[in-house]
């Protein structure tokens, strides 16, 4: 009788352990997918930020050129510059 009870209990524990392994693996897969999604989102935001920075750098270059031209005109004490 004790052997049968031990066998049944062992079987139940084995099935329970197997179920825990399956659940843990599913959670691990979900966590990995979540991390991959977060990386993809970060890459997209980084690409958008880089594009915006390039646009701003172009605008800044143009503004610096205008400022330099205006400074030259202000510094022209002879009045010969256009």
Protein Blocks (a to p, Z undefined) as FASTA:
>chain_A
ZZmmmmmmmmmmmmmmmmmmmmmmmmmmmmmmmmmmmmmmmmmmmmmmmmmmmmmmmmmm
mmmmmmmmmmmmmmmmnopaZZ
